[in-house]
Amino acid sequence: MSMRTTLAIDDDVFAFVRAHAQRDHISMGEAVSRLVRQGIQAQSQSTVTLAKPSSKYALLPARAEVITSDHVRTLLDQEGI
């Protein structure tokens, strides 16, 4: 089932969707639907359900950033620890 609606989107998003639609020979509505579904999938895959930790330290979800000692030192300095 599809619904017809009007969206206000930024120019760069419009250009990206239009290029995606032209490349795949689909309508812009189909391109928007596909791209939004990809975003939903990526969001749901990054949400990790964690088991209750067995210690007082909670686990955090995986990040695309490597935390270095410098990061830790900077945060400790900012917190005054």
VODREN-503312 format. One record per residue (C-alpha): residue number from 1; residue in one letter; y, x negated, z negated. Coordinates in nm, 2 decimals, decimal comma. Layout:
N
PT   nr  rest       y       x       z
PT  NUM     a       Y       X       Z
...
***
This chain:
81
PT   nr  rest       y       x       z
PT    1     m    0,00    0,00    0,00
PT    2     s    0,34   -0,14    0,09
PT    3     m    0,69   -0,03   -0,02
PT    4     r    1,01   -0,05    0,17
PT    5     t    1,30   -0,19   -0,03
PT    6     t    1,62   -0,39    0,01
PT    7     l    1,66   -0,73   -0,16
PT    8     a    1,96   -0,95   -0,22
PT    9     i    1,84   -1,31   -0,19
PT   10     d    2,02   -1,64   -0,16
PT   11     d    2,08   -1,79    0,19
PT   12     d    1,85   -2,08    0,13
PT   13     v    1,57   -1,84    0,02
PT   14     f    1,63   -1,63    0,33
PT   15     a    1,61   -1,93    0,56
PT   16     f    1,29   -2,05    0,40
PT   17     v    1,13   -1,70    0,43
PT   18     r    1,24   -1,66    0,79
PT   19     a    1,10   -2,01    0,88
PT   20     h    0,77   -1,92    0,70
PT   21     a    0,75   -1,59    0,89
PT   22     q    0,82   -1,75    1,23
PT   23     r    0,57   -2,03    1,17
PT   24     d    0,29   -1,79    1,08
PT   25     h    0,40   -1,52    1,33
PT   26     i    0,43   -1,25    1,05
PT   27     s    0,71   -1,02    0,94
PT   28     m    0,96   -1,14    0,68
PT   29     g    0,82   -0,87    0,44
PT   30     e    0,47   -1,02    0,48
PT   31     a    0,61   -1,37    0,43
PT   32     v    0,79   -1,26    0,11
PT   33     s    0,47   -1,09   -0,02
PT   34     r    0,26   -1,40    0,05
PT   35     l    0,51   -1,64   -0,11
PT   36     v    0,55   -1,42   -0,42
PT   37     r    0,17   -1,39   -0,45
PT   38     q    0,15   -1,77   -0,44
PT   39     g    0,41   -1,79   -0,71
PT   40     i    0,22   -1,54   -0,92
PT   41     q   -0,11   -1,73   -0,88
PT   42     a    0,05   -2,06   -0,97
PT   43     q    0,21   -1,91   -1,28
PT   44     s   -0,11   -1,75   -1,39
PT   45     q   -0,31   -2,07   -1,33
PT   46     s   -0,06   -2,27   -1,54
PT   47     t   -0,09   -2,03   -1,83
PT   48     v   -0,36   -2,17   -2,04
PT   49     t   -0,53   -1,97   -2,31
PT   50     l   -0,58   -2,21   -2,60
PT   51     a   -0,84   -2,16   -2,87
PT   52     k   -0,71   -2,16   -3,22
PT   53     p   -0,67   -2,52   -3,32
PT   54     s   -0,89   -2,65   -3,59
PT   55     s   -0,61   -2,86   -3,74
PT   56     k   -0,25   -2,80   -3,83
PT   57     y   -0,14   -2,96   -3,50
PT   58     a   -0,11   -2,71   -3,21
PT   59     l   -0,21   -2,81   -2,86
PT   60     l    0,05   -2,77   -2,58
PT   61     p   -0,02   -2,67   -2,22
PT   62     a   -0,05   -2,95   -1,97
PT   63     r    0,27   -3,07   -1,81
PT   64     a    0,35   -3,25   -1,49
PT   65     e    0,55   -3,50   -1,68
PT   66     v    0,42   -3,81   -1,85
PT   67     i    0,55   -3,85   -2,20
PT   68     t    0,62   -4,21   -2,28
PT   69     s    0,71   -4,39   -2,61
PT   70     d    1,07   -4,40   -2,49
PT   71     h    1,07   -4,02   -2,47
PT   72     v    0,93   -4,00   -2,83
PT   73     r    1,19   -4,26   -2,96
PT   74     t    1,47   -4,07   -2,79
PT   75     l    1,36   -3,74   -2,95
PT   76     l    1,32   -3,91   -3,29
PT   77     d    1,67   -4,05   -3,26
PT   78     q    1,81   -3,71   -3,16
PT   79     e    1,64   -3,54   -3,46
PT   80     g    1,76   -3,82   -3,70
PT   81     i    1,40   -3,91   -3,79
***
